[in-house]
Amino acid sequence: MRHLEEKNKIKNIESRYIMLYNALMDKLIEKLEIYRLENRISQKQLADKLNVAFSTVNRWFNGKTIPNKIQQYHIKKLLRDYNFKDKHFEIT
């Protein structure tokens, strides 16, 4: 019985972690879209800046995929270089 309780606790923690991670990715993509719109660049131009395919950027914005670790790094760097400020979003 105790083993089952511990297993459920672990699942609960994993579930919370996944939800938090997905929320952070959603926020990152939202900021990237704001950057794109403020700078009046197309998804293709943004893809070129990030050295990824247009379809990759399009999938991010349509919620079909999320950026991998390397892509996240370059997105954060782009936003940091742009000096993106938002009190509810810290780029780390």
Steps between C-alpha positions, in 0.01 A plus 500: 500500500778742594679427172185594307471831690863586421448411136195730484698784660772461239242502220344813647839676513579394143162625386555839664846526346363429152223757546750764616739423215219525243383830650854639476528388138163659420621826653829486308317449171257779587794739554659384176177578315490847659860554391410392147200730480675801657785464252262440209678189381349191347522153646748422222721794597483395865591144402803634312610701807478186714655273236200268489252412227187709448291191575668471841401854599153446357454185710606688814244773438229246422573303816594182316856486640720680748860613454772260601771607748731648237212687335386628841849634563502691170148634552592626848820653364308677223248638750775598745693678222178678407482603868154352541357611833188371665431499872324164472767332291869473576733372234760282665 
